[in-house]
Amino acid sequence: MAGIVSGKLKPVQALEKPPMMYNLIFQNTFRPPFLPVTDESRRLEQNPKILAVSVPGGYQYGDVPTMGPSVVVVTDNDPELARREAKRLSAMLYATRDKLVLNLPDPAHAVARAMAAAKFPRCPV
């Protein structure tokens, strides 16, 4: 904030939204498929021209047209760098879509499995 107020920094940002939904179960930033994107966002923040990178997975139950993952890159007065890196991270997210398949049983099979289980069922992921 001091850099902005003093005129030393001029933040500009870019926003990209890949055309996808990222199920909550896959939004763990400490495990793939989201981990490589998280790691890359942290790596980008080591660049002194990049002030911040944010890659939220998006709340899938949000009943709004803008629901879904986003990439925001904030740079110091370099809109092209912000756009380029936001697009690249957005493409990284989109490339994970084949790993976002939930292999869950249908309700009848799930209930039968739960009733037959000797202990409390766990999440399959």
N, C-alpha and C positions, 0 to 999 in steps of 0.2 A: 504494500500500500504506500509506503514511504517513497518508493521508486516512482510510482504513478503520480503522486502528489507533487513530487519535486521535478517531474518532467523527464526523469532518467529512463523511464520505461513507458512504452506505448503499447498496451496489450491489444492484440487483435485475435479473433478466434474464427475457427471453422467448425461447422457441424455436419456430420454425415450420419445417415440412418440407413443401414442396409435393409433391403426389403425382406424381412424375416421376423419370426418370433423366436425368442430364446427362452425355452421352458425354464422355470425356476430351478428345477432339479439339476440343470447343467450350468447354473450361474455361480458355482463355487469357484472363486478366483484362485484357489490353491490347488486345483486339479484340472487336468484337461477335460473338456476341450477349451475352457476359458483361460487356463493358466498361461499358454504362450502369448495370448493377447495382453494379459496383465503384465507379464514380464517385458514385453515390447514397449508397453506404455511407460513402465518405470525406466527402461533404457533410454527412451526418448527424452525423458525429463533430465537426463544427465547433460543434454545439449544446452548450453547457456542461452541460446536463442529461443528455446522452448520453455515457457513459464509453467505450463500445466497440461496434463493429459488426463481425460476422464473417459472411461468406457463402462458405463452402466449397462447391465444386461436388459433392463427394461422390465416393467411389471406386467406380466402377461395377462393379468385380469383387469387391467385398466381399460375401461370402456370408452376409449378415445381414439381418434384416427391416428394419432402420433405414437401409439403404443408400440413398443419394441426397443431393441438395443439402439444405442447412440454412441457416437464418438465425437468428443469435443477436444480440439487441440488449440491451446492459447500460446501465441508467440509474441516476442517483442518486436512489433512493427514489421512482421514478415508474413503478410497474408498468404502468399504463395506457398511458403513452407507449411503453414497451418493447414491449408487446403490439401496439399500433397500428402502429408502425414495422416490427416483425418481420413482421406480416401483409402490410403494403404491399410490402415487399421480396420476400416470398415470392410475392406476386401478380405482381410484375415478372418474377421468374424463370419462373413458370408461363406468362406471356404470351409468352415466347420459344420455346415448344415447337415452333411451326411452322418455326422456323429451325434446328432440330436434326436435320434429315434428312441422312443420309449417302448420297450418290449414288455408290456404289461399284460397280464391275463385278463380275459373278459370277466365281468362281475360274477357270473355263476362259478367259474373256475376259481376265482380268487376266494370266494366264500368257502368253497369246498376245501381248498388248500388250507385256509385258516382254521376251519373246523377240525381238520385231520392233523394239524400241527401239534407237536408235543409242547412247544413253547410259543411265546408271542411272536407273530410274523415280523420280519424286518423289511425295510425298503430294499428293492432289488438292485439299486444303484449304489 
